[in-house]
Amino acid sequence: MGVGRYIALFLSLILGQVLFAEESFRTFTAVGGQSFTARVLSYEGQTFYLEGKDKKLYPVPYNQLSTSDQSYLRQLSQEGKLPIGDPRKLASQESPKEQESEASSSNEDMAEPAVDVQDGPRLKAPPKKKPELRKGSFFSYKTVNLGQDPNLALEAKGGGMPKEGEPIDFTKHVLPILEDRCFSCHQEPYDKNGRTIQPKAGLALNTYELVMKGNLDNTVVTAGNVADSYLHEVLTLDEGDDMFMPPKGGPLTPEQIDIIKRWIEEGAKPKAGGGGSADTSGGISFHDHIFPILEERCLDCHGEPYVKNGRTIHPKAGLALDTYEAVLKGNLDGAIIDRGDHEESTLYVVITLDPDDSEIMPPKGDPLSPEEIELFKKWIDEGAKEYPSDVFEKPKEEKVAVALTSTAETKIPLVDLLAKRLSKPSNTQLEVASKTGALVTPLSMKHSMIRAEFSSGPSLIDDRAVGALSGIQNNISHLDLSRTKITNSAIGTVTKMKHLTWLGLRNTEVNDQAVKQLKNLQFLRYLNLSGTKVSDGAIKDLSLMKDLEEIYLWNSEVTENGVESLRSALPNAKIVF
């Protein structure tokens, strides 16, 4: 090799260091939670080449890194701070000036074998220009279904251009763009030739809920924040960027990009002006009116489980609100919606608490507006339907005959009957009870009965906390002590709650001795002993509680023989084992 060639190679290396400043070391985190220290050297496609402090080279796929790391690498590549290609091959790659010098070198230099193109970095070819079609060309037209107005079809195909001043509607303006340009890669799993085709990157975009959900890595739309919305970012990248979307067919038009930008700025709502201002004349819709509020104010705590730093994060209180089915399901403690009756719906109760109440929902930010609360009220009273056109018939209430006196013949709901005997507890009594760590809420706005539960930090609750409820003990109808540290000693206090109809002792240390005391609660209808140390020794006492309607014994020490004996004694009771 001639001296001129060595000089050219040296100069190219110096020039490369000037153009691409060496990145400093930083801590990278993989999606599995593993951390490592390295610096980025270059990238090729979706692979970034990192150099560890051990001087070793690590090719790392982009999607295997954390969201913050992805953002860092994306910024470097977009700003042109990283060379493109495998650094091992870039070191041996010749500059154009070097090639020019080599062309004029001696015959000896010319005789050396040229570097195989296949061994060099495979750089992305510049994007092909879309063919320019003359006006009136057959190929310049889009297909239209027979009988369809061509102008309307073209408008729908292009995303439906909003009129001046018209708010952006997801279904009318945004979804047609996604359908036309994104669905080929990003729609819900479907079957093809016996195989299930999954959406690329785990991201489906064929419904409003799926767009707002994003994928396991992150959301792609942040309502009201275009800069933080990945969907808008990938649409506005340079067309030669590896992460540019859509990868086929050229970029979206400026008008289409503006529609998506405006939609995000307006709050990324499912309907134009949605989240309360959408038309409700036809009835309340879960997707159009209720979900936008839940998505904005509740899903930070009550979304579906997700992985963070290698741990699975579950929704608080076991309550997910990200789908219609999840809202109606509630959690293990029961439903939060009493369809047709907002006063009996826990969801409505907690959003209408006093703003100073520690249990108001949502706990962060301002309370829901009166308009939003009214939407929930109307929706529940209409039957909490998914769509207004759905048919809902409120089930007939089961009436329980309770003879408080020998002359009582009228059948009325048990808790209503008990409430007639009692006055509402004072605010001071409720405040004292709440200081125990209990969530104390009215069982119904109609009367004075109380629900007390320790769902927040139950592991901190012991026998003393139960004793602090004595001030409202006559008003407690529902008591949930699940997962607390209570023992049999607390049951003596529980038995003083003479009007108790519902008792949850799931996953506590109570045993047969506790049941022996509970048999004196004459109004008890629901008893959960799952995950306790209750055994067959308690079956005799449980058999004496003839008014029990539901008993839960799974994961306890009760045997199948014990359950069969109990079912014989209480044939009308629901026994879950």
N, C-alpha and C positions, 0 to 999 in steps of 0.2 A: 504494500500500500504506500502511495506517495506521501511526502511530508505535507502537501497541501490538504490531503484528505484528513489527516490527524488534526490539523489546525481548524478545519471546518467543523469537525465533530466536537472539538473543545468549545468553539464559539457557540455551537447550537445548545450545548449543555448549560453554558453561562446564560444564554438568552432565555432558556426555559426557566431557570431559577428567578430571573427578573420578572417574567410574565406571570408566573405562578408562585406566589410567596408561600413558603413552607408553613403549613398549619401547625399550631401548637397542640400538645397532648391534652386530652380531655377524657372524662369518664363516659363511656358508652354503656347503655343498658339494653339487653336483649328482651324480647317479649316474654321470655320465660323467667325474667327477674335477675339473670346473671349480669354482673357488672365487670367491666374490664377497661384498662387505660390504654389509649392508642391515639394516633393522629391519622387523618385521612390524607392519602397521597393522590388518588385519582378515582375515576369511575368509568364504567363501561356498561351501558344499558341500565339494568336494575341492580348491578353489583358495584359496591364501593370497596376499594382496596385500602385497608387500614394497616398501619405499621405499629406493632406493639413495642413496649420498652425493651423487649427482648430482641429487637431488631428483626423479628420475623414478620412476614407478610400474611395478612388474613383477608381473603376475599369474603365479604359479608353481604348477603342479600338485603336490599333496602327494607323489605317488609318484615324482616326478622328483628328490626330495631324498634325502640320505643318511639312514641309519637314526637317527643321533644327532639330526639336524635334525628328522626326523619325530617323535621322542620329545619334543623341545622344543616343537614346535608343538602336538602332541597335549595336552601338559600345560597349555599356555596356554589352549587352547580348552575343556578339561574344567573348568578352574578359573574359567571365565567372565571371563578377563582380556582377551578380544578381542571387539570388536564384530562382528556378523554382517552381511555385505553388502559391496558394492563401495564403497570409501571415497569415490569421486567422487559416488556417489549418496547416501551417508549424509550428506554435507555439506549437501545440499539437502533432505534428508528432514525433515519437520515432526514435532514432538513432539505427543502428544495434547493437551497444554495449549494449544499453538499453534492446533491445529484448533478447540479449544473457543473460544479467543479470536476466531478468525476467524469462527466461526458467529455471534457477537454483534457483529461489526463493521458498518461502514456498507455501504450498497448498492453503493458504488463498489468496495469490497473484494470483495464477493460476485460482482461482475461479472467478476473476473479468472478466466481459465481454470484449472481444477483440474489438478494434476499427474497425468498418466496413470499408472495403476497398473503398466502394463507396463514403464514406464521406471524404476521403483523396484527396490530389492533384492528378489529372490525368496526370501523366507524360507520355511523348511520349516514346513508346517502341523503343528499338534499331532497326535500319533498318535491314530488312531481307536481307541476302546475296543472291545475284543472283545465281541461280543454275549453277553449272559448267557442261557444256555439253561436252561429249567426242567428239573428232574430227570425223567428218563424221556422227554425229547424225542427224536424220531427223529434229529435233527441232532447230538445230543450223543454219539452212538455212533460209534466208528471201525470201518471195514470190516474184516472177518475172512474169510479164505479158507475155503471150504467144507471141512468135516471138521476144522477147527482149533479147539482149545480156546480159547474167547474170552478167558479169564483169562490164558492163556499168551501169546496174541497181543497183548493189551493191555500186558502186562509187557515183551515184546520191543519193542513200539512206543515205549514210554516210556523205553527204555534199560535195562530190566532192573534193578530196584532191588536193590542188594546187601543181604544180610542183615546184621544187627548184627555188627560185628567182621570181616566178610568183606573181604579185600583186593580192590581194584578191578582188574578184568580188562578189557583194551582191547576184545577181541572181544565179550565178553558184555555189558559195561556201557557203554562209551564209543562204540563204532562204531554201535550202533543209534541213538544220539542224533544223531550226525553224518549218518547215512543219512537220518533223518527230516527234519532241519532244514537241512542244509548241502549235500547232494549236488546239488541243483538248480543250484548255481553252482560248486561246488568238487569236481569229479571229473575223472578222466583224460580227455584229448581223445576225443571220439566224433563219428561222422558223423551228420549230420542234413540230409536233403534234398540230399545231394551236397556239403555243407560240413562242414569239421572245426570242431567247437565246442571252443574252448580253455577251461580253467578260469579263472575271474575272478582277476585279480591273479597269474596263474601258479601258483595254489595249489590242489593237489588233496588231498583229505582221505579218499579211499576205501580206503586201506590204512595200516597202521601205519607202514611205511617212508616213505610220502608225507607223512604228518602230521609225522614227525620231521624230514623233509628241509626242509619249509617251501617258500619260493620263492627266486628269485634275490636278493631284497632281504634276506631274513633267515630264521632259523628262527622258528616260531610257538610252539614248546614248548621250555622249558628244564627238563630233568628235575630234580626236586627243588626248583625255584624258581618258585613261582606268580607272584610279583611281576614276574619277568622273562619271563613267558610271555604273548605277545601274544594267543594264543587265548583265554585266560581274561580278559584285559583287555577285549577287544571284546565279550565276552558280558555283562560287568557294567557297561558304560557306561549312562548315562541313555538311555532309549528315544528321546528327541528328538535325540540326538547323531548327526551324519552318519556316524560310523564305527561305530555300534552294529550288532552282528550277533546273529542273522540279521535282515536288513532287512525281511523279510516274515513275517507270521504271529505277530508278538508275540515277547516274550522267552522264553528257556528258563525252565522252572520252577526254583525254588530247589533242588529235589532234583537236577535234572539238572546245574545249575551246580556243586553240591557234589560230584557224581560226578566231573566233570572236574577240579575243584580237588584232590580227594583222589588221583585218578590221577596228577596231576603231582607232588604232594607225596610219593607213594610211589615216585617214580622214573620215571614215565611208561614203564612196562615193557609189553611186548606181552602178557604173561601175568601173572596175579596172582602176585606174589612172584617174577617172572621173573628173568633174568640169573643163573641158577644154581640157584635154588630151585624152578623149575618142575618138574613131574613128568617124569622121564626114563625111566620104566619102559618106555615104548613106543619108546625109541630117542631119539637126539639130533637135534633139528631145528635147522637153520640159523637160521630166523626166531625161534623161541621161546627158544633157548638161546645161540647164538653171536652173532647180530647185536646183541643188547642190550649185550654186552660190547664189541664193536667200536665201537658207536655211542658208548658212554660214554668209552672209553679211547683210541681210535685215529683217529676221523674228523677230529679237529682237524688232523692232518697228512696223512691218507690218504682224504679225501673227494673227490668229483668236482670238476673245475675250477670256480672261481667268479671273479667280477669284483670287484676291490677297488681303489678310486681310479683307475679306468680301466685297470688291469692285470689280466690273467688269471692267477690263482694256480692252479698245477698241483699235484697231490699229490706229496709227497716221494718221491724214488726212482722216480717214475713209477708208483707203486703205489696204486691205489684199492681201498678195502675197503668201499664203501657198498652194494654189491649182491652177491648170491651169485655171479653170473657174473664180476664183477670179482675176487673172492677167488680163484676157480679159475683165472682167466686169469694172475694174477701181473703181472709187468712185462716189459720188453724183455729182461731178463736171464734170464727163465725163470719157471716155476711156483714158488709158495711152499708148495704142498700136494702131497704125494705120497699120493694117496688109498689108504688101507689101511695106511699105514706112517708113524706119527708121528715115528719116529726119523730118517726121511729128509726130513721136511718142514721147510723153512726157518722157516716161521711158528712151529712148535713150538720149534725150537732157540732162536730169539731171545727168546722169552718165558720160557725156562727157564734163561737165563744167570745167572751170579752177580750179585746185586744191585749189586755194586761195578763190574761190567763196564760200560764206556762204551757198549757196543753193545746193552745190554738194552732190550727193548721191553715196554711203552711207556717212553720216556726220562724222562717227567715223572710225578710222583706215586709212589705205592707200586707195587711189582710186583703182578702179578695174584695173586689168592689161590690157595692150593692147590686149592680147589674149582673155580675158574674154569679153571685149567690142566688139571685132570682132565677138564673138559668138552671142551676142545679135543682132548685126547688121545683120548678115547672117540669124539668126532665124526670125527676123521681116520681112526682105525682101523676105524670102521663104514663108511667109504667117503666121508666128507665130503659126505653127501647133503643135498639141500635139504629134503626131507621124509623122515621115518623109513620111510615106506612105499615110497620109491623103491628100485628094484633096482640093486645095484652088484655087479659082478664084477671083482675085481682082475685087471688084465691080467697075462698071464704075462711074467716078466722075460726080456728078451733076454740070452742068454748069449753071451759073447764068448770065443772060444778064443784064449788067449795062451800060447804055448810059451816059458816062461822057461827051460826046459831042454829038451833033446832028448827027454826021456822024458815030458814033461807031456802027458797025454791028456785029463784031466778039464776040462770046460767050466765055468767059474765067472765071475761078474761081474769085470770088469777091476779096478775100484778095490778090491774085496775081496781079489783076488789080490795086488795090489801092497801092500796094508796088512799082509798076513801077513809081509812081509819087514821091517817097520819097527816100532819102538817109538814110543809117543806122545811128542811133544816136551814138555819141561819147562815149568812155569808161567813161569819166568824167560824162556825162549826166546819164549814166546807174548807176554809183556809187552813185550819188546824189539821184536818184530815189530809189535805194535799201536801203538807210539809213532811209527811211520812214517806214521800216518794210515790204516792199513789196517784193515778189518773182518776179523778172523781168527776163523773159526768151524770147528768140526769138520764135515767133510762128512757124517759119520754117527757116531752114538753107539757103533756097533759096532767101530770101528777108529780108526786113527791118522791118516787122511788129512785134509788141511786145505783149506779154501776161503779165499782171500785176495782182497779186492776193495777198491777205492778209490772207492766210490759217494758218499761224503761229502767235498765239496770237492775233486773230481778235478783242477781247474785249478791246484791248489797242489802237485800231485805231479809230480816230475821223475825223472830217471834215478837220483839218489842214493837216493830212497826204495825203489826196487826192490832196490838193493844191500843195504839194511838187512834184507831178508828172508832173507839167506843162512843165518841160524841155523836156519831151519826149511825150507830149500829142498828137502830130500829128502822132506818130508811134504806138500808142496804138490801137490795134484792139480788144483785149479781156480784159475786166476789171471785176474782181470778188471782190465785196465788201461785200459778204455774211457774216453775223454774226458780222459785225463791228458795231461801235457806231455812224455811220454817220447819219445825218439828211437831211432834204430838202435843207439845206444850201449848202451841198456838190454837189448837182445836177447841180448848175450853173457852177461849174468847170468841171463836167463830160460832159456837153453839148459842151464844148470847144474842146473835143476830137472828131474832125469832122469825123475821119475815124473809129469810133467805130462800130463793127459789132456784138459784144457779150457782154452783160451786166448782171451780177448777183447781185441782191439786196436782196437775200433771208435772212429772219430773221433780217431785219433792221427796223428803225423807220420811213421810208419814207411813204408818203401818196399820195393822189390824186394830190396835188400840184406838186410833183416830176414828175408824168406822164405828166402833162401839159407842162413841160419844155422839156421832152425827145422826144416829137413828132417831134422836129426839126432835130433829128439825121437821116439823109436820108439813111445811109447805115446800120442801126441797123436791124439785122435779128433774134437775140435771146434775149429774155428779161425774167428774172426770178424775179417775185414779190411774191413768196411764203412766207408766214409767215409775210407779211407786213401789214400796215394799209390801203392799197389801197382798195377802195370800188367801188360800182356801179357808183359813181360820176366820175370815171376815164374812164368808158367805152367809152364815146364819143370821148375822146382824143385818146384812143387806137384804135378805129375804123378808125381814120384818118391815122394810120401808116400802109399803105397798103402793104409795103414790109416785114413786120414781118412774119417770118416763124414758130417760136416757141414762145409760151407765157405760163408761168407757174404761176398759180393763186391759187393753193391749200393752204388751211389754211390761206387765206387772208380774207378780209371782203366783197369780191365780192360774190353776191348771184347767185343762179342758173339762175334766170331771166336775170341777167347781162351777164352771160356767154353765154346764148342763143342769146342774142342780139349781142354780139361780134362775135359769130360764123356766124351769118347771114351777118355781115359786112365784115368779113375776112374768107370766105369759104375755102380758100386754106391753112390756117394757122393751125398748130398743137397747140391746146389749152388744157392744162392739168389743171384740176380743181378737 
